[in-house]
């Protein structure tokens, strides 16, 4: 729904654990009358204390000890006949500890639910009220937790609030370049009679001696292949251009191909041997291959978009423009969210339980130190505030993210990826299947949830605040991020 991912409400108490002890959710048939108190440190920080009396755990511990006795194998005793005192001595503390975990977890969860307490992060063992849990000498225990409370968020958005929105224009040059790219991508290779500047040339190389004749024992390579536009020296490239099958061309191979790796691969010799080469090589042309771009005709339109979707060159251009506009709208929305984030954080002035959050970040991220958090906390503060703002907008406007919402985002992403390869007509069934695979991955699902929420936040803001629309070129838009 609209809840921020780092806000835990009474209905979403998570599984959480660390070096102090682990919480485990469990249902007890016996209703607890545990003494739980809450102390307000300030408006954003509270300490919750749970006092566990012997009556809260004794029955369950005794039951588990008897169960252990039935199952444990101890030397000198048949299974199920070990003295209960020995079992208690060996396993009693572990069983008690486990039961305390479950009781505290259950009661803390119920307390937060009943009191409707909304907090950030996770409850942490209190830094100011040490827990009293001496298993050796005591039968009553006190567990204490620090909670950083969710602050109130007040937005009061209206048409008095103004945000810029940048419409990126699709110009003719962008359409032309995409048409050129598609023509090349869907083109085909054909045999040519003479060499042109972008052709691939196949032939045989033979190393020449100082006298200009083929060097006995020199390098010989059959069916070598190179691209004319990879030749580094203009004069040598000019010798190759215009050549026909069967023509013989002598040139200095180290000047023609200065990259030693390319040269060694072309001649199929080691890089070390290639490095030592000097003088001319004789090249005999055996084949010429030219890439022929596809024509902008019905065959191309059907390959890209599916049969009959586009039926003319004008329709083709319009389709390309439409796809650009769809892609660029995502970028415009992204910039809009950035500007909205800055504006609304400034407008709302949200106070956070900063010291608690710093502690929580360190606990929640094993590789993060307190020093790391201190350095980057100003940016984290902004992100926390923004999450709260989005959560507030979602709550106030009953914005809920469904699986269908995330599925549509996944399909859009996959379609965009395929369009980069010139494939715009992926069957709907296949597209949906790919999208469902993305949703099955937890990390990807979280990303899709955020994207879907951002989309609904954008739609809400566009309908609520005053939008200052600006038409910009792609270059002008990119300059906004400098």
C-alpha positions in Angstrom: 0.0 0.0 0.0 1.2 3.5 0.7 3.4 2.7 3.7 7.0 3.8 3.5 9.4 0.8 3.5 11.2 2.0 6.6 8.1 2.9 8.7 6.8 0.0 10.8 3.2 0.4 12.0 1.2 -1.7 14.5 0.1 -3.8 11.6 3.5 -4.5 10.1 5.8 -5.5 13.0 8.6 -7.2 11.1 10.8 -10.2 12.0 13.9 -8.5 13.4 17.0 -9.8 15.2 20.5 -9.0 16.1 23.2 -9.9 18.6 20.9 -9.1 21.6 18.3 -11.7 20.8 15.9 -12.6 18.0 12.2 -11.9 17.9 10.0 -14.8 16.7 6.3 -14.4 16.1 4.2 -17.1 17.8 0.7 -17.6 18.9 0.1 -18.5 22.6 -3.2 -19.8 23.6 -2.7 -18.4 27.1 -3.4 -14.7 27.3 -0.6 -12.7 28.9 -1.0 -10.1 31.6 2.6 -8.9 31.2 3.4 -5.5 32.6 4.4 -3.2 29.8 5.2 0.5 30.2 6.1 3.3 27.8 8.2 6.3 28.7 8.2 9.3 26.4 11.7 10.6 26.1 10.6 13.4 23.8 8.1 13.9 21.0 10.0 11.5 18.7 11.6 8.9 21.1 10.1 6.5 23.5 11.3 3.6 25.6 9.1 0.5 26.0 9.8 -1.8 28.9 8.4 -5.4 29.2 8.5 -7.1 32.6 8.4 -10.9 32.3 7.4 -12.7 35.5 7.9 -16.4 36.2 4.2 -17.0 35.6 4.6 -15.8 32.0 7.1 -18.5 31.1 7.2 -21.3 33.7 4.5 -23.5 32.3 5.9 -23.4 28.7 9.5 -24.0 29.9 8.4 -27.0 32.0 6.5 -28.4 29.1 9.6 -28.1 26.8 11.9 -29.6 29.4 9.7 -32.7 29.5 9.6 -32.8 25.7 13.4 -32.6 25.6 13.6 -35.4 28.2 11.6 -37.7 25.8 13.9 -37.0 22.9 17.4 -36.4 24.3 20.0 -39.1 24.2 22.4 -39.0 27.2 25.1 -41.5 28.0 24.0 -44.0 30.7 20.3 -43.4 30.3 17.7 -44.9 27.9 15.9 -42.3 25.7 13.2 -40.7 27.8 14.6 -41.8 31.2 17.2 -39.1 31.8 16.6 -37.3 35.2 14.7 -34.1 34.6 17.2 -32.3 36.8 20.0 -33.3 34.5 18.1 -32.2 31.4 17.3 -28.9 33.1 20.9 -28.4 34.0 22.1 -29.1 30.4 19.3 -27.4 28.4 17.3 -25.3 30.9 18.9 -21.9 30.1 18.6 -22.4 26.3 15.0 -23.4 26.6 14.2 -20.4 29.0 16.0 -18.0 26.6 14.1 -19.3 23.6 10.8 -18.9 25.5 11.6 -15.4 26.6 12.3 -14.5 23.0 8.9 -15.7 22.0 7.0 -14.1 24.8 8.7 -10.7 24.4 8.1 -10.8 20.6 4.4 -11.6 20.9 3.7 -9.1 23.7 5.7 -6.3 22.1 3.8 -6.9 18.8 0.5 -6.9 20.5 1.3 -3.8 22.5 2.4 -1.8 19.5 -0.7 -2.9 17.7 -3.1 -2.0 20.5 -1.5 1.3 21.2 -1.4 2.1 17.5 2.3 3.2 17.7 4.0 4.1 14.4 7.7 4.0 14.4 10.7 4.2 12.1 13.1 1.4 11.4 13.0 -1.4 14.0 12.8 -1.4 17.8 16.3 -1.5 19.2 17.5 -2.7 22.6 17.6 0.4 24.7 20.9 2.2 25.0 19.8 4.2 28.1 17.8 1.5 30.0 19.9 -1.8 30.1 17.8 -5.0 30.1 17.7 -7.0 33.3 18.0 -10.6 32.1 20.3 -12.5 34.5 19.3 -16.1 34.0 21.5 -17.4 36.8 20.0 -15.6 39.7 16.6 -14.1 38.7 13.2 -15.4 37.7 11.8 -12.0 36.6 13.2 -10.2 33.7 12.9 -6.7 32.1 13.5 -6.0 28.4 13.7 -2.5 27.2 13.5 -1.0 23.7 14.1 2.3 22.1 11.7 3.4 19.4 12.0 6.3 17.0 8.5 7.5 16.4 7.1 8.5 13.0 6.8 12.3 12.9 3.7 14.1 11.7 3.8 15.2 8.1 1.9 18.3 7.0 1.8 19.1 3.3 -1.4 21.1 2.5 -0.7 21.1 -1.2 -2.7 23.3 -3.6 -2.4 25.3 -6.8 -0.4 27.8 -4.8 2.5 25.4 -4.9 4.4 25.4 -8.3 6.6 22.7 -9.7 8.4 22.7 -13.1 7.8 20.0 -15.6 10.1 19.6 -18.6 8.6 18.3 -21.8 11.5 16.9 -24.0 10.8 17.6 -27.6 11.4 15.0 -30.3 13.0 16.6 -33.3 13.4 15.4 -36.9 17.1 14.6 -36.4 16.2 12.1 -33.6 13.7 10.4 -35.9 16.2 10.3 -38.8 18.9 8.8 -36.7 16.5 6.1 -35.4 15.5 5.3 -39.0 19.1 5.0 -40.0 19.9 2.8 -37.0 16.9 0.5 -37.9 17.9 0.4 -41.5 21.4 -0.8 -40.5 20.1 -3.2 -37.8 17.7 -4.9 -40.2 19.9 -4.7 -43.2 21.7 -7.7 -44.8 25.1 -8.5 -46.1 25.6 -8.8 -49.9 28.6 -9.7 -52.1 30.1 -6.6 -53.9 32.2 -6.4 -57.1 34.6 -3.7 -55.9 35.6 -2.3 -52.4 34.0 0.7 -50.8 34.9 2.5 -47.6 32.7 0.5 -45.2 33.1 -3.0 -46.7 34.5 -6.1 -45.3 37.3 -7.6 -47.4 38.5 -11.2 -47.3 41.8 -12.5 -48.8 45.2 -14.0 -48.3 48.2 -12.3 -46.7 51.8 -13.1 -47.6 54.8 -11.5 -46.0 57.3 -9.9 -48.4 61.0 -9.7 -48.2 63.1 -6.6 -48.7 63.3 -7.4 -52.5 59.5 -7.2 -52.7 59.0 -10.9 -53.3 57.2 -13.4 -51.1 59.4 -14.2 -48.1 60.2 -17.9 -47.8 59.1 -19.1 -44.3 57.3 -15.8 -43.7 53.8 -15.3 -42.4 51.0 -16.5 -44.6 47.3 -16.3 -43.7 44.4 -17.5 -45.8 40.9 -16.1 -45.6 42.0 -13.1 -43.5 39.2 -10.6 -42.9 39.3 -6.9 -42.2 37.0 -3.9 -42.3 38.2 -1.1 -44.6 37.3 1.6 -42.2 39.7 0.0 -39.6 42.7 0.8 -41.8 44.6 3.6 -40.0 46.6 5.2 -42.9 44.7 7.1 -45.5 47.0 6.3 -48.4 46.7 2.5 -47.7 42.9 2.8 -47.4 42.9 4.5 -50.8 44.8 1.5 -52.3 42.2 -0.9 -51.0 39.1 1.1 -52.0 38.2 0.3 -55.6 40.0 -3.1 -55.6 38.2 -6.1 -57.2 38.2 -9.8 -56.5 41.6 -11.2 -57.5 43.4 -7.9 -57.2 46.8 -7.8 -55.5 47.8 -5.0 -53.1 51.1 -4.6 -51.4 51.3 -2.4 -48.2 53.0 -2.0 -44.8 50.7 -4.0 -42.5 52.0 -2.3 -39.3 51.0 1.1 -40.7 47.7 -0.1 -42.0 46.7 -1.8 -38.7 48.5 -0.1 -35.8 46.6 -2.0 -33.1 48.8 -5.0 -32.4 45.9 -7.1 -31.0 43.8 -6.5 -34.1 46.7 -7.4 -36.3 47.7 -10.6 -34.5 44.0 -11.8 -34.6 43.7 -11.0 -38.3 46.9 -12.8 -39.2 46.2 -15.6 -36.6 49.6 -15.3 -35.0 50.7 -14.5 -31.5 50.8 -10.9 -30.2 54.6 -11.3 -29.6 55.2 -12.4 -33.3 52.9 -9.6 -34.5 54.8 -7.0 -32.6 58.0 -8.0 -34.4 56.6 -7.6 -37.9 58.2 -5.1 -40.3 57.9 -4.3 -44.0 55.2 -5.0 -46.5 52.6 -7.7 -47.0 50.9 -8.8 -50.2 47.1 -9.1 -50.0 45.1 -10.9 -52.6 41.4 -10.0 -52.6 39.1 -13.1 -52.6 35.8 -11.7 -51.5 34.1 -8.4 -50.8 31.1 -8.1 -48.4 28.9 -5.0 -48.1 26.2 -4.3 -45.5 23.1 -3.2 -47.3 20.8 -1.1 -45.1 17.1 -2.2 -45.2 14.8 0.0 -47.2 12.0 1.9 -45.4 9.2 -0.3 -46.8 6.4 -2.6 -45.6 8.8 -5.5 -45.0 10.9 -3.4 -42.6 7.8 -2.0 -40.8 6.4 -5.5 -40.3 9.7 -6.8 -38.9 9.9 -3.9 -36.4 6.3 -3.5 -35.3 4.4 -6.6 -36.4 2.3 -7.2 -39.5 0.2 -4.2 -40.6 0.8 -2.0 -37.6 2.6 0.6 -39.7 1.7 1.0 -43.4 3.6 4.1 -44.7 6.8 6.0 -44.2 4.9 8.8 -42.6 3.3 6.3 -40.2 6.8 4.9 -39.6 8.1 8.3 -38.6 5.1 8.9 -36.4 5.6 5.6 -34.6 9.2 6.4 -33.9 8.3 9.8 -32.6 5.6 8.2 -30.4 8.1 5.7 -28.9 10.6 8.5 -28.2 7.9 10.6 -26.5 7.0 7.6 -24.3 10.6 7.0 -23.3 11.3 10.7 -22.8 8.2 11.1 -20.6 9.7 8.7 -18.2 12.8 10.9 -18.0 10.6 14.0 -17.6 8.7 12.3 -14.7 12.1 11.4 -13.1 13.2 15.0 -13.1 9.8 16.1 -11.9 10.1 13.7 -8.9 13.6 15.1 -8.1 12.2 18.7 -8.1 9.1 17.7 -6.1 11.3 15.9 -3.5 13.4 19.1 -3.0 10.3 21.4 -2.9 8.2 19.2 -0.6 11.0 18.4 1.9 11.6 22.2 2.2 7.9 22.9 2.6 7.2 20.2 5.2 10.1 20.7 7.5 10.0 17.2 9.0 11.8 16.5 12.3 13.3 13.0 12.7 14.6 11.0 15.6 18.1 11.4 14.1 20.2 9.7 16.8 17.9 6.6 16.9 18.0 6.4 13.1 21.8 6.6 13.0 21.9 3.6 15.4 19.3 1.7 13.5 21.2 2.1 10.2 24.4 0.7 11.7 22.4 -2.3 13.2 20.6 -2.9 9.9 23.7 -2.8 7.8 26.5 -5.0 9.0 29.2 -3.4 6.8 28.2 0.2 7.8 30.0 2.0 10.6 28.9 4.8 12.8 31.5 7.0 11.1 30.1 6.1 7.6 26.6 7.0 8.8 27.7 10.3 10.2 29.3 11.4 6.9 26.3 10.4 4.7 23.4 11.1 7.2 22.4 14.5 5.7 21.5 12.8 2.4 19.9 9.9 4.3 17.8 12.5 6.2 16.4 13.8 3.0 15.6 10.3 1.8 13.8 9.5 5.0 11.8 12.7 4.8 10.9 12.0 1.2 9.8 8.4 2.1 7.5 9.9 4.8 6.1 12.5 2.4 5.3 9.8 -0.2 3.8 7.6 2.5 1.6 10.6 3.7 0.4 11.4 0.1 -0.4 7.7 -0.4 -2.3 7.5 2.9 -4.2 10.7 2.4 -5.2 9.7 -1.1 -5.8 6.0 -0.6 -3.0 5.2 -3.1 -2.5 1.4 -3.2 0.0 -0.4 -5.3 -1.4 -3.7 -6.7 0.3 -6.6 -8.4 -1.3 -5.4 -11.7 0.3 -2.0 -11.2 3.8 -3.6 -10.8 3.1 -6.0 -13.7 2.4 -3.1 -16.0 5.7 -1.3 -15.0 7.6 -4.5 -15.6 6.1 -4.9 -19.0 7.0 -1.3 -19.8 10.6 -1.8 -18.8 10.9 -5.0 -20.8 9.3 -3.4 -23.9 11.8 -0.6 -23.6 14.7 -3.0 -23.4 13.5 -4.8 -26.5 13.0 -1.6 -28.4 16.7 -0.8 -27.9 17.3 -3.8 -30.1 14.7 -2.8 -32.6 12.1 -5.2 -31.4 8.8 -3.5 -30.8 6.4 -6.4 -31.5 7.0 -8.8 -28.7 3.9 -11.0 -28.3 1.7 -10.0 -25.3 1.8 -13.5 -23.8 5.6 -13.5 -23.9 5.9 -10.0 -22.6 3.6 -10.9 -19.7 5.6 -14.0 -18.9 8.9 -12.0 -18.8 7.2 -9.5 -16.5 5.9 -12.2 -14.1 9.5 -13.5 -13.9 10.6 -10.1 -12.8 7.9 -9.9 -10.1 9.0 -13.3 -8.7 12.3 -11.7 -7.7 12.0 -9.9 -4.3 14.6 -7.2 -5.1 13.1 -6.5 -8.5 9.6 -6.5 -7.0 10.6 -3.8 -4.5 12.0 -1.7 -7.4 8.8 -2.2 -9.4 6.7 -1.2 -6.3 8.7 2.0 -5.9 8.3 2.8 -9.7 4.6 2.2 -9.5 4.3 4.4 -6.4 6.3 7.2 -8.0 4.1 7.1 -11.0 1.0 7.5 -8.9 2.7 10.3 -6.8 3.5 12.1 -10.1 -0.1 11.8 -11.3 -1.4 13.1 -7.9 1.0 16.1 -7.9 0.2 17.0 -11.5 -3.5 17.2 -10.5 -2.9 19.1 -7.3 -0.1 21.6 -7.7 0.5 24.2 -10.4 2.6 22.7 -13.2 5.0 25.1 -14.9 5.6 23.3 -18.2 8.7 24.0 -20.2 9.6 22.6 -23.6 13.3 21.7 -23.8 15.6 19.8 -26.2 17.4 16.7 -25.1 20.6 18.6 -24.7 18.9 21.3 -22.6 17.3 18.6 -20.5 20.6 16.8 -20.0 22.2 20.2 -19.0 19.7 20.4 -16.1 21.7 17.6 -14.3 25.1 19.2 -14.6 
